[in-house]
Amino acid sequence: MERVSLETQVFSALSAEAAADDSKDLGFGTLVSANSTQRLINRDGTFNVKRQGHSALRSMSLYHYMLSTTWPRFLLFIVCAYFSLNLLFGLLYWSCGEGALSNTEGMSSIELFWNAFFFSVHTVSTAGFGNTSPVSFAANMLVTFEVLNGLLGFALATGLCFARFSRPTAKIRFSKKAIISSYKDGKAFEFRIINERKNQMFHLKAKVLLSRLEYEHGVRKRRFYDLELERAQVVFFPLHWTIVHPISDTSPLHNVSESDLERSDAEFLIMLEGIDDGFSQTVYCWSSYKFDEIVWGAEYANILKPLEDGSLEVDLNCIDEIKMPAEKAA
């Protein structure tokens, strides 16, 4: 609940800042916004900020890293930690000598080590096959500490797995390219999103901000403009959604050319907020489009396919397909 509360505050703050004063920096910092040549928000929703001045141990939060990292990295970390723990205690048992464990008489040094290693595996997992047991005082003390470490380790790993499964997240896919094309009697800025999961989302809200550099009294500043959307919210999100900003006379994109966006280092910041029915909690998603990720004069290919039974099918492979007017006419 603390995470949800924090993200709610962030989303509300971004909206309030943009509505109150378009010239504000939304928390990126005036100097950073005016001088950075990199995008403010990466396509995966992370903020493009590098931190210096802290040691790796001081700035690292292992718990948050374990929650936010990918599943392959998480599982690799668990496997490495498991084998490292057993290697450590295997070495400690091996260092206690030949008589520290039972049934080790006559073993070579390598055989003794592997016997100690697998004894550690049996001990930390509480499997205990019984073919080897601690004999010396030092070996029994090591067993005491290893069992304690094993219990804590498995408890932590189980807690992290549960936290990762129960953590509410959104997996919304954005089209690789946004477009600026003809729309009704004018033009519009458009991009598409789709829910890659089979779960349902509802009350999905979208907010789009235009970030660009402008000169005021000879000083370069980055300004932020709230783009008015044709439809800023959908009650249900079972299929896909093409988010449209009509370029009217009052739009910040009115009479703006492709070269104008490039000179001003324009970036379109995307913020989504919705309710996931699986978690019954609010989830969030961020992304952005830079000026060079916009295709002018294009149209999106049809993503919906009617089926014989009268239902509709969404082809995820078509979300990035765009067509130029010449292709459409052909």
N, C-alpha and C positions, 0 to 999 in steps of 0.2 A: 504493500500500500504506500510505502514511502516513495518508491520509484514512480508510481502513478501520480502521486501528489506533486512530485518535482516536475514531471513532464507536463502536467496540467498547467503549472505555473509558468513554465517556459513557453508553452504554446500561447497562453493568454498574454504573456508579456510581449511576445513578438507581434501579436495582433494589435495590442493596445499601443505599442510604440509606433507601428506603421500608421495607425489611424490618427494618432495625436500629432505626429510631425514626421513627414516623409523624409526629412533631412537627417534624422537620427540614425545611428549606426546599428541599432538592434542588438547591441552587446558585443559586437566584434571589435570595437575600439576605433576611434576616429583615425588615428595614424595607421593602424593596420588596414582599415578599409580603403584609405586613400592611396596607400603605397604598395599594397600587396598585388602581385601580378598573377597569383594563383586563385583558383576558385575558392569561394568561401565555404561551400558545402559540397562534399564529394558526392558522386552518383550513388554510393551505398548509404548515404545519410550521415556519415561521419563529418566532423568539422575539420577543416584543413588547417590545423594549428600544431606547431612544433614547440616543445617546451625544453628549456635549457636551465641550468643552474641547480638542478636537483640530482642527487645520485640515483642510480637505477633502483636501489632497494627502497629509497625514501619515496620515490614517485610511483612505485609499483604497488598495486592493490591486487594481491593474488586472488582474493575472493571474487572481485569484480571481473578480473581477467577470466577466471574459470566460468563465470556466468555468460560472458559476452563472446568468448572465443568460439570457433567452429567445433562441431562434434568430432571430426577427425583429430584435431589438435587436443581437445579435451581427453579423448580416449587414449591418445598417445601419451599424454602427461600421466594419466592413471597407470598405464602399463609400465612406463619408465620408473615411476615412483615405486611401484610394487617390486620390480626386479632390483632396483637400487637398494631398497630396504633389505631384501633377502641376500643380496650380495654383501652388504655391510655386515649383517649378523652372521652370514656364512664365514666371512673372514675372521670375525671375532671368535666364533666357535673353533675354527681351524687354528687360530693362534693359541687357544687354550691347551693344545697338545693332543696326542693320540689317546690318552686315557680320559679325556673330558666327556666323550660320548661312548655309549656302549656299542659293542659289535664293530669296533674299528681297528681291532688288533691286526697287525700285519699289512695294513693298507699303505700304499705309497702316498706321498704328499699330495699329488693331484687327486687321487681317489679319496683321500681324507677331506680335501676341500669340497669336492662335489657332494660327498656324503653330508658334510656340514651345511652346504647350501640347500639341499633338498630337505634336510631336517628343519631348516629355518622355514621353508615353504610349508611343511606340514604343521609347524608350530604356529606361524602367524595366521594360517587359515583355520586353525583348530581342527584340522583333519586327523592328525595323530595316528598314523598307521601302526605304530608300536614296535617297529623293527629297530628303531634307534631311540635312545632316551638319554637325558643328561645324567652324568655320573658325578663329576666334580662340583665343588661349591661354585666355582666361577661359571661353569656351564649352566647351573641352576639359576644363578643370578641373571645371566643373560636371557634365559627363558622367561624369567619374571618381567624384565623390561620389554622383551619382544612381544609378549602377549598383550601388555598394556599398549604398546605402540600399534599393534595390529587392531585392537578393538577401537582405538581412537581413529586410526586411518580408515578402516571400513565405515565407521560412523560418518566421518567427514565426506568420504566418497559417495555414500548413499545420500547424504544431505545435499550435496552439490548436484547429483543426478536429479533428485526431486525438485530442487530449485530451478534447474534448467527446464524440466518438463512443465512445471507450473508457472513459469515466467511468461506473462502475456506479451506476445510480440506479433507484429504484422509482417506478412511476406507479400508485399505488393510490388508488382513488376511495372516499371516505367518503360515506355517506348524509348528506344535508343536515341531517336531524333524527335525533336519538336518541329512543328511546321508553322509557317506564316503563309496563308493562302487566301483565296477568295472565299468570302462567307456572306451569304445573303446579298446585300447591296454594297458590301465593303470588303474588308479583310478581317482576319482573326488570327490570334496566336493560339495554337492547339497542341495538346499532347495526350497520349492515351495511357491508361493504367488498367491493370487487371489483377485480381486476387489469385495468386498461384496455388493457394490451398483450397481444399474442398469445403472448408468451414464457411459459415455465413458471416457477413459483416453488415451492419445496418447503421443508419444515421452517420454516414461518412461525410465529413466536411473537408473542403479543400480551400487552401489559401495560397495565392501566388503573389510574390513580390518581385518587382523589377529592381535590380541593383545596377547602377552605372555611375561612371565618373563624370563629373561636370566641373566646369571652371566658374568660380564666383569671385569677382574682383581679383583675378589672376591667381587664385588659390584653388588647387584641385581638391575636390571633395567627392566622396561617394554618397550618393543619395539613394533612398529607397522609396519606391512607389508601390502602393497597394493596387493591384490590377483587379478591376471589377470583372467578375465571372458571369457568364450567361446563366450558369447554375452552380451555386456554391455548395450545394448539399444534395445528396440523394438518400432517400429513406432506406432503400435496399441496394445491395451491391452484389448481385448474384452473377453478373456477366462481366462486362467491361464498361468503362466510362471514358468518354472523350471530353476532356476539360477544355472549355473554350473561353477565351477572352476576346470579345468583339472590339476591334480597334475603331472606336468612335472618335468624334472630334475632341472629346475630353480625355482620351486615353493618352498615357505617356508615350505610346508607340505611334501616335498619329504623325504621319509624314516622316517617319523614321525609316531610313534605308538600311540595307545590309552593312554597308561601310560605316554608317553611323553607329551601329551596335558594336562593331569591331573597334572603332576608335574610342568608344566610351567603356570598353571592357565590360560589356553588359553580361549580366548573369540573372537567370530567372530562378528564384528560390521557391521551392515547393514544400508545403507542409500539409499533411493529411492527418485527420483525427477521426476515429470511428470506434464502434463498439463491436467486439468479437463475441459471438454468441457462445463459443466454446468456453471462454474464460469468464464471460459476463463482466468484462472490464474494458475500459477504454485503452486503445492501442494507438500508437503514433508512428509516423513514417516521414522521413525527410529526404529530399533529393534536390537536384538543380540541373539546369541546362545553361551552358555557356553559349556565347554568340556563334561559335563555330559548330555547335550541335543543333543548329536550326536550319531546316531546308526551306527555301523560299519558293513559293508557287507550286508546292506539291500537295498531294492529297493522300490520305491513308487508304490502304486497301481494305476491302470488306473483311471483317473478322468473324462475322456470324454466318453460319451455314444452316439452312433449314433441313430438317430430317424428314423422312417419309411419314413418321407418325405425327408430324405437325409441331414437334418440339424444335428448339434451337440448340445448336452446338457452337461453342466458342473455340476457335482454332488458335491456340497460344502461339503457334509458329508465325502467325500473320500479324502479330501486334507491331512488329517493326517494319512491315512492308509499306512502302510509300510509292505513289505513282505520280508522274508528271502529267500535265494536261495532254501532251502529245501522245503519251502511252495510253491514256484513257480514250482518246479519240480513235487510236488505232484498234 
